């Protein structure tokens, strides 16, 4: 399984959504289920899956599905 599939799976499992719904519009502003608890679960799962650590600033600015890909790329995760 590639990194994009792993990333998608984390979102589909945490937010119980169809992968087709994961796009630039999938953000904390548009998804009621994206609250502080699911946000921290998302961060934790991403760190465990990709073997990285987010800085506090990155955690605070992880605001959307597409933004997360950008942040992971900055951490050296290849998509």
N, CA, C and O atoms as a Tripos MOL2 file, in Angstrom:
@<TRIPOS>MOLECULE
protein
  316   315    79     0     0
PROTEIN
NO_CHARGES

@<TRIPOS>ATOM
      1 N           0.8510   -1.1740    0.0000 N.3       1 UNK1
      2 CA          0.0000    0.0000    0.0000 C.3       1 UNK1
      3 C           0.9020    1.2440    0.0000 C.2       1 UNK1
      4 O           1.8350    1.3470    0.7960 O.2       1 UNK1
      5 N           0.6100    2.1650   -0.8900 N.am      2 UNK2
      6 CA          1.3860    3.3920   -0.9860 C.3       2 UNK2
      7 C           1.0070    4.4050    0.0830 C.2       2 UNK2
      8 O           0.0120    4.2390    0.7880 O.2       2 UNK2
      9 N           1.7990    5.4430    0.1920 N.am      3 UNK3
     10 CA          1.5630    6.4620    1.2220 C.3       3 UNK3
     11 C           0.2440    7.2060    1.0370 C.2       3 UNK3
     12 O          -0.4120    7.5500    2.0200 O.2       3 UNK3
     13 N          -0.1520    7.4580   -0.2100 N.am      4 UNK4
     14 CA         -1.4300    8.1390   -0.4210 C.3       4 UNK4
     15 C          -2.5900    7.2770    0.0580 C.2       4 UNK4
     16 O          -3.5400    7.7820    0.6560 O.2       4 UNK4
     17 N          -2.5100    5.9810   -0.2050 N.am      5 UNK5
     18 CA         -3.5620    5.0740    0.2540 C.3       5 UNK5
     19 C          -3.5980    4.9980    1.7780 C.2       5 UNK5
     20 O          -4.6730    4.9720    2.3770 O.2       5 UNK5
     21 N          -2.4230    4.9620    2.4020 N.am      6 UNK6
     22 CA         -2.3610    4.9580    3.8720 C.3       6 UNK6
     23 C          -2.9830    6.2350    4.4320 C.2       6 UNK6
     24 O          -3.7560    6.1990    5.3900 O.2       6 UNK6
     25 N          -2.6310    7.3570    3.8200 N.am      7 UNK7
     26 CA         -3.1600    8.6600    4.2480 C.3       7 UNK7
     27 C          -4.6830    8.6810    4.1120 C.2       7 UNK7
     28 O          -5.3950    9.0720    5.0370 O.2       7 UNK7
     29 N          -5.1680    8.2570    2.9510 N.am      8 UNK8
     30 CA         -6.6130    8.2090    2.7070 C.3       8 UNK8
     31 C          -7.3190    7.3110    3.7210 C.2       8 UNK8
     32 O          -8.3720    7.6660    4.2510 O.2       8 UNK8
     33 N          -6.7320    6.1550    3.9830 N.am      9 UNK9
     34 CA         -7.3420    5.2050    4.9180 C.3       9 UNK9
     35 C          -7.4970    5.8020    6.3150 C.2       9 UNK9
     36 O          -8.5070    5.5770    6.9820 O.2       9 UNK9
     37 N          -6.5120    6.5490    6.7490 N.am     10 UNK10
     38 CA         -6.6010    7.1840    8.0670 C.3      10 UNK10
     39 C          -7.8040    8.1230    8.1110 C.2      10 UNK10
     40 O          -8.5680    8.1100    9.0760 O.2      10 UNK10
     41 N          -7.9740    8.9270    7.0820 N.am     11 UNK11
     42 CA         -9.1130    9.8480    7.0340 C.3      11 UNK11
     43 C         -10.4400    9.1070    6.9410 C.2      11 UNK11
     44 O         -11.3910    9.4610    7.6380 O.2      11 UNK11
     45 N         -10.5220    8.0850    6.0920 N.am     12 UNK12
     46 CA        -11.7980    7.3750    5.9440 C.3      12 UNK12
     47 C         -12.1920    6.6590    7.2300 C.2      12 UNK12
     48 O         -13.3730    6.5740    7.5650 O.2      12 UNK12
     49 N         -11.1900    6.1410    7.9520 N.am     13 UNK13
     50 CA        -11.5050    5.4500    9.1980 C.3      13 UNK13
     51 C         -11.8890    6.4170   10.3190 C.2      13 UNK13
     52 O         -12.8370    6.1640   11.0640 O.2      13 UNK13
     53 N         -11.1560    7.5190   10.4360 N.am     14 UNK14
     54 CA        -11.4460    8.4680   11.5140 C.3      14 UNK14
     55 C         -12.7530    9.2290   11.3030 C.2      14 UNK14
     56 O         -13.5030    9.4770   12.2470 O.2      14 UNK14
     57 N         -13.0100    9.5940   10.0520 N.am     15 UNK15
     58 CA        -14.1730   10.4330    9.7670 C.3      15 UNK15
     59 C         -15.3360    9.6670    9.1480 C.2      15 UNK15
     60 O         -16.3860   10.2490    8.8760 O.2      15 UNK15
     61 N         -15.1590    8.3720    8.9240 N.am     16 UNK16
     62 CA        -16.2070    7.5150    8.3600 C.3      16 UNK16
     63 C         -16.7760    8.1100    7.0740 C.2      16 UNK16
     64 O         -17.9840    8.3090    6.9460 O.2      16 UNK16
     65 N         -15.8790    8.3900    6.1230 N.am     17 UNK17
     66 CA        -16.2860    8.9800    4.8520 C.3      17 UNK17
     67 C         -15.8010    8.1240    3.6870 C.2      17 UNK17
     68 O         -14.8820    7.3170    3.8180 O.2      17 UNK17
     69 N         -16.4370    8.3250    2.5720 N.am     18 UNK18
     70 CA        -16.0360    7.6930    1.3310 C.3      18 UNK18
     71 C         -14.7850    8.4020    0.8250 C.2      18 UNK18
     72 O         -14.7280    9.6310    0.8510 O.2      18 UNK18
     73 N         -13.7890    7.6630    0.3680 N.am     19 UNK19
     74 CA        -12.5650    8.3090   -0.1350 C.3      19 UNK19
     75 C         -12.8310    9.3450   -1.2280 C.2      19 UNK19
     76 O         -12.0380   10.2710   -1.4030 O.2      19 UNK19
     77 N         -13.9250    9.2030   -1.9580 N.am     20 UNK20
     78 CA        -14.2710   10.1620   -3.0180 C.3      20 UNK20
     79 C         -14.5600   11.5510   -2.4490 C.2      20 UNK20
     80 O         -14.5060   12.5420   -3.1770 O.2      20 UNK20
     81 N         -14.8660   11.6270   -1.1590 N.am     21 UNK21
     82 CA        -15.1680   12.9110   -0.5110 C.3      21 UNK21
     83 C         -13.9210   13.6400   -0.0280 C.2      21 UNK21
     84 O         -14.0090   14.7650    0.4640 O.2      21 UNK21
     85 N         -12.7710   13.0110   -0.1630 N.am     22 UNK22
     86 CA        -11.5310   13.6060    0.3240 C.3      22 UNK22
     87 C         -10.9120   14.4740   -0.7610 C.2      22 UNK22
     88 O         -10.3060   13.9810   -1.7120 O.2      22 UNK22
     89 N         -11.0800   15.7760   -0.5920 N.am     23 UNK23
     90 CA        -10.5500   16.7390   -1.5600 C.3      23 UNK23
     91 C         -10.2060   18.0280   -0.8220 C.2      23 UNK23
     92 O         -10.1620   18.0450    0.4080 O.2      23 UNK23
     93 N          -9.9650   19.0910   -1.5530 N.am     24 UNK24
     94 CA         -9.5680   20.3600   -0.9350 C.3      24 UNK24
     95 C         -10.6680   20.9540   -0.0530 C.2      24 UNK24
     96 O         -10.3890   21.7830    0.8130 O.2      24 UNK24
     97 N         -11.8960   20.5380   -0.2650 N.am     25 UNK25
     98 CA        -13.0110   21.0300    0.5560 C.3      25 UNK25
     99 C         -13.1400   20.2840    1.8740 C.2      25 UNK25
    100 O         -13.8840   20.7160    2.7540 O.2      25 UNK25
    101 N         -12.4310   19.1760    2.0270 N.am     26 UNK26
    102 CA        -12.5040   18.3940    3.2620 C.3      26 UNK26
    103 C         -11.5940   19.0510    4.2870 C.2      26 UNK26
    104 O         -10.3840   18.8240    4.3080 O.2      26 UNK26
    105 N         -12.2060   19.8750    5.1420 N.am     27 UNK27
    106 CA        -11.4310   20.6210    6.1330 C.3      27 UNK27
    107 C         -12.2070   20.7160    7.4400 C.2      27 UNK27
    108 O         -13.3950   20.4020    7.5040 O.2      27 UNK27
    109 N         -11.5090   21.1530    8.4690 N.am     28 UNK28
    110 CA        -12.1600   21.2740    9.7770 C.3      28 UNK28
    111 C         -13.3240   22.2580    9.7250 C.2      28 UNK28
    112 O         -14.2550   22.1480   10.5230 O.2      28 UNK28
    113 N         -13.2900   23.2040    8.8130 N.am     29 UNK29
    114 CA        -14.3730   24.1860    8.6920 C.3      29 UNK29
    115 C         -15.6430   23.5710    8.1100 C.2      29 UNK29
    116 O         -16.7430   24.0550    8.3770 O.2      29 UNK29
    117 N         -15.5010   22.5080    7.3150 N.am     30 UNK30
    118 CA        -16.6380   21.9240    6.6150 C.3      30 UNK30
    119 C         -17.1200   20.5910    7.1770 C.2      30 UNK30
    120 O         -18.1690   20.0950    6.7670 O.2      30 UNK30
    121 N         -16.3780   20.0100    8.1000 N.am     31 UNK31
    122 CA        -16.6890   18.6770    8.6080 C.3      31 UNK31
    123 C         -16.9800   18.7550   10.1020 C.2      31 UNK31
    124 O         -16.0850   19.0190   10.9050 O.2      31 UNK31
    125 N         -18.2400   18.5240   10.4670 N.am     32 UNK32
    126 CA        -18.6380   18.6060   11.8800 C.3      32 UNK32
    127 C         -17.8630   17.6400   12.7680 C.2      32 UNK32
    128 O         -17.5730   17.9500   13.9230 O.2      32 UNK32
    129 N         -17.5250   16.4620   12.2240 N.am     33 UNK33
    130 CA        -16.8260   15.4530   13.0140 C.3      33 UNK33
    131 C         -15.3690   15.8330   13.2900 C.2      33 UNK33
    132 O         -14.7200   15.2180   14.1370 O.2      33 UNK33
    133 N         -14.8520   16.8420   12.5800 N.am     34 UNK34
    134 CA        -13.4570   17.2570   12.7670 C.3      34 UNK34
    135 C         -13.4030   18.2180   13.9510 C.2      34 UNK34
    136 O         -13.4570   19.4370   13.7840 O.2      34 UNK34
    137 N         -13.2980   17.6560   15.1300 N.am     35 UNK35
    138 CA        -13.2260   18.4460   16.3540 C.3      35 UNK35
    139 C         -11.8530   18.2330   16.9990 C.2      35 UNK35
    140 O         -10.9830   17.5940   16.4050 O.2      35 UNK35
    141 N         -11.6610   18.7470   18.1700 N.am     36 UNK36
    142 CA        -10.3400   18.6580   18.8080 C.3      36 UNK36
    143 C          -9.9230   17.2130   19.0840 C.2      36 UNK36
    144 O          -8.7390   16.8850   19.0060 O.2      36 UNK36
    145 N         -10.8650   16.3720   19.3960 N.am     37 UNK37
    146 CA        -10.5460   14.9730   19.6890 C.3      37 UNK37
    147 C         -10.1380   14.2320   18.4240 C.2      37 UNK37
    148 O          -9.1190   13.5410   18.4120 O.2      37 UNK37
    149 N         -10.9300   14.3690   17.3520 N.am     38 UNK38
    150 CA        -10.5580   13.6880   16.1120 C.3      38 UNK38
    151 C          -9.2990   14.3040   15.5080 C.2      38 UNK38
    152 O          -8.5260   13.6120   14.8450 O.2      38 UNK38
    153 N          -9.0930   15.5820   15.7290 N.am     39 UNK39
    154 CA         -7.8810   16.2280   15.2200 C.3      39 UNK39
    155 C          -6.6360   15.6010   15.8550 C.2      39 UNK39
    156 O          -5.6800   15.2710   15.1530 O.2      39 UNK39
    157 N          -6.6460   15.4410   17.1540 N.am     40 UNK40
    158 CA         -5.4890   14.8620   17.8340 C.3      40 UNK40
    159 C          -5.3410   13.3780   17.4950 C.2      40 UNK40
    160 O          -4.2190   12.8790   17.4080 O.2      40 UNK40
    161 N          -6.4460   12.6710   17.3050 N.am     41 UNK41
    162 CA         -6.3700   11.2730   16.8770 C.3      41 UNK41
    163 C          -5.7620   11.1910   15.4790 C.2      41 UNK41
    164 O          -4.9680   10.2930   15.1970 O.2      41 UNK41
    165 N          -6.1310   12.1210   14.6090 N.am     42 UNK42
    166 CA         -5.5730   12.1870   13.2640 C.3      42 UNK42
    167 C          -4.0690   12.4180   13.3070 C.2      42 UNK42
    168 O          -3.3040   11.7190   12.6420 O.2      42 UNK42
    169 N          -3.6580   13.3920   14.0850 N.am     43 UNK43
    170 CA         -2.2300   13.7120   14.2030 C.3      43 UNK43
    171 C          -1.4620   12.5040   14.7380 C.2      43 UNK43
    172 O          -0.4100   12.1530   14.2030 O.2      43 UNK43
    173 N          -1.9680   11.8820   15.7640 N.am     44 UNK44
    174 CA         -1.3150   10.7220   16.3720 C.3      44 UNK44
    175 C          -1.1830    9.5750   15.3720 C.2      44 UNK44
    176 O          -0.1260    8.9550   15.2570 O.2      44 UNK44
    177 N          -2.2510    9.3090   14.6640 N.am     45 UNK45
    178 CA         -2.2410    8.2180   13.6810 C.3      45 UNK45
    179 C          -1.2610    8.5030   12.5470 C.2      45 UNK45
    180 O          -0.5480    7.6040   12.1010 O.2      45 UNK45
    181 N          -1.2230    9.7340   12.0870 N.am     46 UNK46
    182 CA         -0.2870   10.1090   11.0230 C.3      46 UNK46
    183 C           1.1560    9.9850   11.4930 C.2      46 UNK46
    184 O           2.0130    9.4870   10.7620 O.2      46 UNK46
    185 N           1.4210   10.4350   12.7050 N.am     47 UNK47
    186 CA          2.7810   10.3270   13.2410 C.3      47 UNK47
    187 C           3.2080    8.8700   13.3470 C.2      47 UNK47
    188 O           4.3300    8.5190   12.9810 O.2      47 UNK47
    189 N           2.3150    8.0210   13.8470 N.am     48 UNK48
    190 CA          2.6350    6.5970   13.9860 C.3      48 UNK48
    191 C           2.8270    5.9300   12.6260 C.2      48 UNK48
    192 O           3.7760    5.1730   12.4290 O.2      48 UNK48
    193 N           1.9370    6.2100   11.7040 N.am     49 UNK49
    194 CA          1.9630    5.5650   10.3910 C.3      49 UNK49
    195 C           3.1950    5.9550    9.5830 C.2      49 UNK49
    196 O           3.8180    5.1120    8.9380 O.2      49 UNK49
    197 N           3.5380    7.2340    9.6250 N.am     50 UNK50
    198 CA          4.6230    7.7270    8.7720 C.3      50 UNK50
    199 C           5.9430    7.9380    9.5200 C.2      50 UNK50
    200 O           6.9260    8.3780    8.9240 O.2      50 UNK50
    201 N           5.9720    7.6310   10.8140 N.am     51 UNK51
    202 CA          7.2050    7.7250   11.5810 C.3      51 UNK51
    203 C           7.7600    9.1360   11.6540 C.2      51 UNK51
    204 O           8.9680    9.3460   11.5430 O.2      51 UNK51
    205 N           6.8700   10.0980   11.8430 N.am     52 UNK52
    206 CA          7.2650   11.5090   11.9090 C.3      52 UNK52
    207 C           6.7380   12.1250   13.1960 C.2      52 UNK52
    208 O           5.9620   11.5050   13.9220 O.2      52 UNK52
    209 N           7.1610   13.3380   13.4670 N.am     53 UNK53
    210 CA          6.6300   14.1170   14.5860 C.3      53 UNK53
    211 C           6.2810   15.5010   14.0730 C.2      53 UNK53
    212 O           7.1000   16.1690   13.4420 O.2      53 UNK53
    213 N           5.0720   15.9180   14.3450 N.am     54 UNK54
    214 CA          4.6590   17.2670   13.9810 C.3      54 UNK54
    215 C           5.0430   18.2390   15.0830 C.2      54 UNK54
    216 O           4.9660   17.9060   16.2660 O.2      54 UNK54
    217 N           5.4500   19.4260   14.7000 N.am     55 UNK55
    218 CA          5.6800   20.5180   15.6360 C.3      55 UNK55
    219 C           4.3200   21.1100   16.0160 C.2      55 UNK55
    220 O           3.3420   20.9380   15.2890 O.2      55 UNK55
    221 N           4.2620   21.7930   17.1350 N.am     56 UNK56
    222 CA          3.0050   22.3900   17.5970 C.3      56 UNK56
    223 C           2.3780   23.2810   16.5310 C.2      56 UNK56
    224 O           1.1710   23.2180   16.2990 O.2      56 UNK56
    225 N           3.1790   24.0970   15.8920 N.am     57 UNK57
    226 CA          2.6950   24.9880   14.8340 C.3      57 UNK57
    227 C           2.0540   24.2040   13.6920 C.2      57 UNK57
    228 O           1.0230   24.6090   13.1560 O.2      57 UNK57
    229 N           2.6660   23.0890   13.3270 N.am     58 UNK58
    230 CA          2.1320   22.2560   12.2450 C.3      58 UNK58
    231 C           0.8040   21.6280   12.6480 C.2      58 UNK58
    232 O          -0.1150   21.5320   11.8340 O.2      58 UNK58
    233 N           0.7050   21.2090   13.8840 N.am     59 UNK59
    234 CA         -0.5450   20.6220   14.3780 C.3      59 UNK59
    235 C          -1.6650   21.6540   14.3030 C.2      59 UNK59
    236 O          -2.7800   21.3440   13.8840 O.2      59 UNK59
    237 N          -1.3610   22.8750   14.7100 N.am     60 UNK60
    238 CA         -2.3710   23.9280   14.7000 C.3      60 UNK60
    239 C          -2.8020   24.3100   13.2920 C.2      60 UNK60
    240 O          -3.9370   24.7400   13.0890 O.2      60 UNK60
    241 N          -1.9060   24.1570   12.3120 N.am     61 UNK61
    242 CA         -2.2170   24.5590   10.9430 C.3      61 UNK61
    243 C          -2.6170   23.3980   10.0390 C.2      61 UNK61
    244 O          -2.8010   23.5790    8.8360 O.2      61 UNK61
    245 N          -2.7490   22.2240   10.6100 N.am     62 UNK62
    246 CA         -3.2070   21.0610    9.8400 C.3      62 UNK62
    247 C          -4.7270   21.1930    9.7310 C.2      62 UNK62
    248 O          -5.4660   20.6950   10.5810 O.2      62 UNK62
    249 N          -5.1770   21.8630    8.6880 N.am     63 UNK63
    250 CA         -6.5760   22.2750    8.6230 C.3      63 UNK63
    251 C          -7.4120   21.5890    7.5580 C.2      63 UNK63
    252 O          -8.6350   21.7340    7.5460 O.2      63 UNK63
    253 N          -6.7740   20.8420    6.6620 N.am     64 UNK64
    254 CA         -7.5380   20.2030    5.6010 C.3      64 UNK64
    255 C          -6.8150   18.9620    5.0910 C.2      64 UNK64
    256 O          -5.6380   18.7380    5.3750 O.2      64 UNK64
    257 N          -7.5470   18.1770    4.3390 N.am     65 UNK65
    258 CA         -6.9900   16.9680    3.7390 C.3      65 UNK65
    259 C          -5.7930   17.2970    2.8470 C.2      65 UNK65
    260 O          -4.7410   16.6660    2.9570 O.2      65 UNK65
    261 N          -5.9520   18.2750    1.9750 N.am     66 UNK66
    262 CA         -4.8650   18.6190    1.0460 C.3      66 UNK66
    263 C          -3.7060   19.3070    1.7650 C.2      66 UNK66
    264 O          -2.5480   19.1020    1.4000 O.2      66 UNK66
    265 N          -3.9970   20.1070    2.7660 N.am     67 UNK67
    266 CA         -2.9430   20.7510    3.5450 C.3      67 UNK67
    267 C          -2.0900   19.7040    4.2560 C.2      67 UNK67
    268 O          -0.8780   19.8730    4.3970 O.2      67 UNK67
    269 N          -2.7190   18.6350    4.6980 N.am     68 UNK68
    270 CA         -1.9980   17.5610    5.3580 C.3      68 UNK68
    271 C          -0.9890   16.8880    4.4430 C.2      68 UNK68
    272 O           0.1060   16.5310    4.8780 O.2      68 UNK68
    273 N          -1.3500   16.7150    3.1860 N.am     69 UNK69
    274 CA         -0.4190   16.1330    2.2220 C.3      69 UNK69
    275 C           0.8030   17.0370    2.0770 C.2      69 UNK69
    276 O           1.9360   16.5570    2.0520 O.2      69 UNK69
    277 N           0.5730   18.3260    1.9840 N.am     70 UNK70
    278 CA          1.6760   19.2780    1.8700 C.3      70 UNK70
    279 C           2.5910   19.1970    3.0890 C.2      70 UNK70
    280 O           3.8140   19.1700    2.9500 O.2      70 UNK70
    281 N           2.0020   19.1590    4.2790 N.am     71 UNK71
    282 CA          2.8030   19.0760    5.5050 C.3      71 UNK71
    283 C           3.6140   17.7830    5.5670 C.2      71 UNK71
    284 O           4.7730   17.7890    5.9800 O.2      71 UNK71
    285 N           3.0030   16.6890    5.1590 N.am     72 UNK72
    286 CA          3.7220   15.4200    5.1660 C.3      72 UNK72
    287 C           4.8630   15.4300    4.1530 C.2      72 UNK72
    288 O           5.9380   14.8980    4.4260 O.2      72 UNK72
    289 N           4.6370   16.0270    2.9960 N.am     73 UNK73
    290 CA          5.7140   16.1410    2.0050 C.3      73 UNK73
    291 C           6.8810   16.9360    2.5760 C.2      73 UNK73
    292 O           8.0420   16.5990    2.3440 O.2      73 UNK73
    293 N           6.5690   17.9960    3.3270 N.am     74 UNK74
    294 CA          7.6260   18.7830    3.9590 C.3      74 UNK74
    295 C           8.4120   17.9710    4.9780 C.2      74 UNK74
    296 O           9.5670   18.2810    5.2710 O.2      74 UNK74
    297 N           7.7810   16.9290    5.5160 N.am     75 UNK75
    298 CA          8.4320   16.0370    6.4810 C.3      75 UNK75
    299 C           9.1960   14.9140    5.7810 C.2      75 UNK75
    300 O           9.8070   14.0730    6.4410 O.2      75 UNK75
    301 N           9.1640   14.8980    4.4420 N.am     76 UNK76
    302 CA          9.8870   13.8870    3.6930 C.3      76 UNK76
    303 C           9.0710   12.6800    3.2750 C.2      76 UNK76
    304 O           9.6210   11.7230    2.7300 O.2      76 UNK76
    305 N           7.7690   12.7060    3.5200 N.am     77 UNK77
    306 CA          6.9080   11.6040    3.0930 C.3      77 UNK77
    307 C           6.6270   11.7740    1.6050 C.2      77 UNK77
    308 O           6.1930   12.8390    1.1650 O.2      77 UNK77
    309 N           6.8740   10.7240    0.8370 N.am     78 UNK78
    310 CA          6.6640   10.7680   -0.6050 C.3      78 UNK78
    311 C           5.2860   10.2660   -0.9680 C.2      78 UNK78
    312 O           4.8200    9.2520   -0.4490 O.2      78 UNK78
    313 N           4.6320   10.9970   -1.8760 N.am     79 UNK79
    314 CA          3.3100   10.6060   -2.3730 C.3      79 UNK79
    315 C           3.3750   10.3580   -3.8590 C.2      79 UNK79
    316 O           2.3630   10.0170   -4.4730 O.2      79 UNK79
@<TRIPOS>BOND
     1     1     2 1
     2     2     3 1
     3     3     4 2
     4     3     5 am
     5     5     6 1
     6     6     7 1
     7     7     8 2
     8     7     9 am
     9     9    10 1
    10    10    11 1
    11    11    12 2
    12    11    13 am
    13    13    14 1
    14    14    15 1
    15    15    16 2
    16    15    17 am
    17    17    18 1
    18    18    19 1
    19    19    20 2
    20    19    21 am
    21    21    22 1
    22    22    23 1
    23    23    24 2
    24    23    25 am
    25    25    26 1
    26    26    27 1
    27    27    28 2
    28    27    29 am
    29    29    30 1
    30    30    31 1
    31    31    32 2
    32    31    33 am
    33    33    34 1
    34    34    35 1
    35    35    36 2
    36    35    37 am
    37    37    38 1
    38    38    39 1
    39    39    40 2
    40    39    41 am
    41    41    42 1
    42    42    43 1
    43    43    44 2
    44    43    45 am
    45    45    46 1
    46    46    47 1
    47    47    48 2
    48    47    49 am
    49    49    50 1
    50    50    51 1
    51    51    52 2
    52    51    53 am
    53    53    54 1
    54    54    55 1
    55    55    56 2
    56    55    57 am
    57    57    58 1
    58    58    59 1
    59    59    60 2
    60    59    61 am
    61    61    62 1
    62    62    63 1
    63    63    64 2
    64    63    65 am
    65    65    66 1
    66    66    67 1
    67    67    68 2
    68    67    69 am
    69    69    70 1
    70    70    71 1
    71    71    72 2
    72    71    73 am
    73    73    74 1
    74    74    75 1
    75    75    76 2
    76    75    77 am
    77    77    78 1
    78    78    79 1
    79    79    80 2
    80    79    81 am
    81    81    82 1
    82    82    83 1
    83    83    84 2
    84    83    85 am
    85    85    86 1
    86    86    87 1
    87    87    88 2
    88    87    89 am
    89    89    90 1
    90    90    91 1
    91    91    92 2
    92    91    93 am
    93    93    94 1
    94    94    95 1
    95    95    96 2
    96    95    97 am
    97    97    98 1
    98    98    99 1
    99    99   100 2
   100    99   101 am
   101   101   102 1
   102   102   103 1
   103   103   104 2
   104   103   105 am
   105   105   106 1
   106   106   107 1
   107   107   108 2
   108   107   109 am
   109   109   110 1
   110   110   111 1
   111   111   112 2
   112   111   113 am
   113   113   114 1
   114   114   115 1
   115   115   116 2
   116   115   117 am
   117   117   118 1
   118   118   119 1
   119   119   120 2
   120   119   121 am
   121   121   122 1
   122   122   123 1
   123   123   124 2
   124   123   125 am
   125   125   126 1
   126   126   127 1
   127   127   128 2
   128   127   129 am
   129   129   130 1
   130   130   131 1
   131   131   132 2
   132   131   133 am
   133   133   134 1
   134   134   135 1
   135   135   136 2
   136   135   137 am
   137   137   138 1
   138   138   139 1
   139   139   140 2
   140   139   141 am
   141   141   142 1
   142   142   143 1
   143   143   144 2
   144   143   145 am
   145   145   146 1
   146   146   147 1
   147   147   148 2
   148   147   149 am
   149   149   150 1
   150   150   151 1
   151   151   152 2
   152   151   153 am
   153   153   154 1
   154   154   155 1
   155   155   156 2
   156   155   157 am
   157   157   158 1
   158   158   159 1
   159   159   160 2
   160   159   161 am
   161   161   162 1
   162   162   163 1
   163   163   164 2
   164   163   165 am
   165   165   166 1
   166   166   167 1
   167   167   168 2
   168   167   169 am
   169   169   170 1
   170   170   171 1
   171   171   172 2
   172   171   173 am
   173   173   174 1
   174   174   175 1
   175   175   176 2
   176   175   177 am
   177   177   178 1
   178   178   179 1
   179   179   180 2
   180   179   181 am
   181   181   182 1
   182   182   183 1
   183   183   184 2
   184   183   185 am
   185   185   186 1
   186   186   187 1
   187   187   188 2
   188   187   189 am
   189   189   190 1
   190   190   191 1
   191   191   192 2
   192   191   193 am
   193   193   194 1
   194   194   195 1
   195   195   196 2
   196   195   197 am
   197   197   198 1
   198   198   199 1
   199   199   200 2
   200   199   201 am
   201   201   202 1
   202   202   203 1
   203   203   204 2
   204   203   205 am
   205   205   206 1
   206   206   207 1
   207   207   208 2
   208   207   209 am
   209   209   210 1
   210   210   211 1
   211   211   212 2
   212   211   213 am
   213   213   214 1
   214   214   215 1
   215   215   216 2
   216   215   217 am
   217   217   218 1
   218   218   219 1
   219   219   220 2
   220   219   221 am
   221   221   222 1
   222   222   223 1
   223   223   224 2
   224   223   225 am
   225   225   226 1
   226   226   227 1
   227   227   228 2
   228   227   229 am
   229   229   230 1
   230   230   231 1
   231   231   232 2
   232   231   233 am
   233   233   234 1
   234   234   235 1
   235   235   236 2
   236   235   237 am
   237   237   238 1
   238   238   239 1
   239   239   240 2
   240   239   241 am
   241   241   242 1
   242   242   243 1
   243   243   244 2
   244   243   245 am
   245   245   246 1
   246   246   247 1
   247   247   248 2
   248   247   249 am
   249   249   250 1
   250   250   251 1
   251   251   252 2
   252   251   253 am
   253   253   254 1
   254   254   255 1
   255   255   256 2
   256   255   257 am
   257   257   258 1
   258   258   259 1
   259   259   260 2
   260   259   261 am
   261   261   262 1
   262   262   263 1
   263   263   264 2
   264   263   265 am
   265   265   266 1
   266   266   267 1
   267   267   268 2
   268   267   269 am
   269   269   270 1
   270   270   271 1
   271   271   272 2
   272   271   273 am
   273   273   274 1
   274   274   275 1
   275   275   276 2
   276   275   277 am
   277   277   278 1
   278   278   279 1
   279   279   280 2
   280   279   281 am
   281   281   282 1
   282   282   283 1
   283   283   284 2
   284   283   285 am
   285   285   286 1
   286   286   287 1
   287   287   288 2
   288   287   289 am
   289   289   290 1
   290   290   291 1
   291   291   292 2
   292   291   293 am
   293   293   294 1
   294   294   295 1
   295   295   296 2
   296   295   297 am
   297   297   298 1
   298   298   299 1
   299   299   300 2
   300   299   301 am
   301   301   302 1
   302   302   303 1
   303   303   304 2
   304   303   305 am
   305   305   306 1
   306   306   307 1
   307   307   308 2
   308   307   309 am
   309   309   310 1
   310   310   311 1
   311   311   312 2
   312   311   313 am
   313   313   314 1
   314   314   315 1
   315   315   316 2
@<TRIPOS>SUBSTRUCTURE
     1 UNK1         2 RESIDUE 1 A UNK
     2 UNK2         6 RESIDUE 1 A UNK
     3 UNK3        10 RESIDUE 1 A UNK
     4 UNK4        14 RESIDUE 1 A UNK
     5 UNK5        18 RESIDUE 1 A UNK
     6 UNK6        22 RESIDUE 1 A UNK
     7 UNK7        26 RESIDUE 1 A UNK
     8 UNK8        30 RESIDUE 1 A UNK
     9 UNK9        34 RESIDUE 1 A UNK
    10 UNK10       38 RESIDUE 1 A UNK
    11 UNK11       42 RESIDUE 1 A UNK
    12 UNK12       46 RESIDUE 1 A UNK
    13 UNK13       50 RESIDUE 1 A UNK
    14 UNK14       54 RESIDUE 1 A UNK
    15 UNK15       58 RESIDUE 1 A UNK
    16 UNK16       62 RESIDUE 1 A UNK
    17 UNK17       66 RESIDUE 1 A UNK
    18 UNK18       70 RESIDUE 1 A UNK
    19 UNK19       74 RESIDUE 1 A UNK
    20 UNK20       78 RESIDUE 1 A UNK
    21 UNK21       82 RESIDUE 1 A UNK
    22 UNK22       86 RESIDUE 1 A UNK
    23 UNK23       90 RESIDUE 1 A UNK
    24 UNK24       94 RESIDUE 1 A UNK
    25 UNK25       98 RESIDUE 1 A UNK
    26 UNK26      102 RESIDUE 1 A UNK
    27 UNK27      106 RESIDUE 1 A UNK
    28 UNK28      110 RESIDUE 1 A UNK
    29 UNK29      114 RESIDUE 1 A UNK
    30 UNK30      118 RESIDUE 1 A UNK
    31 UNK31      122 RESIDUE 1 A UNK
    32 UNK32      126 RESIDUE 1 A UNK
    33 UNK33      130 RESIDUE 1 A UNK
    34 UNK34      134 RESIDUE 1 A UNK
    35 UNK35      138 RESIDUE 1 A UNK
    36 UNK36      142 RESIDUE 1 A UNK
    37 UNK37      146 RESIDUE 1 A UNK
    38 UNK38      150 RESIDUE 1 A UNK
    39 UNK39      154 RESIDUE 1 A UNK
    40 UNK40      158 RESIDUE 1 A UNK
    41 UNK41      162 RESIDUE 1 A UNK
    42 UNK42      166 RESIDUE 1 A UNK
    43 UNK43      170 RESIDUE 1 A UNK
    44 UNK44      174 RESIDUE 1 A UNK
    45 UNK45      178 RESIDUE 1 A UNK
    46 UNK46      182 RESIDUE 1 A UNK
    47 UNK47      186 RESIDUE 1 A UNK
    48 UNK48      190 RESIDUE 1 A UNK
    49 UNK49      194 RESIDUE 1 A UNK
    50 UNK50      198 RESIDUE 1 A UNK
    51 UNK51      202 RESIDUE 1 A UNK
    52 UNK52      206 RESIDUE 1 A UNK
    53 UNK53      210 RESIDUE 1 A UNK
    54 UNK54      214 RESIDUE 1 A UNK
    55 UNK55      218 RESIDUE 1 A UNK
    56 UNK56      222 RESIDUE 1 A UNK
    57 UNK57      226 RESIDUE 1 A UNK
    58 UNK58      230 RESIDUE 1 A UNK
    59 UNK59      234 RESIDUE 1 A UNK
    60 UNK60      238 RESIDUE 1 A UNK
    61 UNK61      242 RESIDUE 1 A UNK
    62 UNK62      246 RESIDUE 1 A UNK
    63 UNK63      250 RESIDUE 1 A UNK
    64 UNK64      254 RESIDUE 1 A UNK
    65 UNK65      258 RESIDUE 1 A UNK
    66 UNK66      262 RESIDUE 1 A UNK
    67 UNK67      266 RESIDUE 1 A UNK
    68 UNK68      270 RESIDUE 1 A UNK
    69 UNK69      274 RESIDUE 1 A UNK
    70 UNK70      278 RESIDUE 1 A UNK
    71 UNK71      282 RESIDUE 1 A UNK
    72 UNK72      286 RESIDUE 1 A UNK
    73 UNK73      290 RESIDUE 1 A UNK
    74 UNK74      294 RESIDUE 1 A UNK
    75 UNK75      298 RESIDUE 1 A UNK
    76 UNK76      302 RESIDUE 1 A UNK
    77 UNK77      306 RESIDUE 1 A UNK
    78 UNK78      310 RESIDUE 1 A UNK
    79 UNK79      314 RESIDUE 1 A UNK
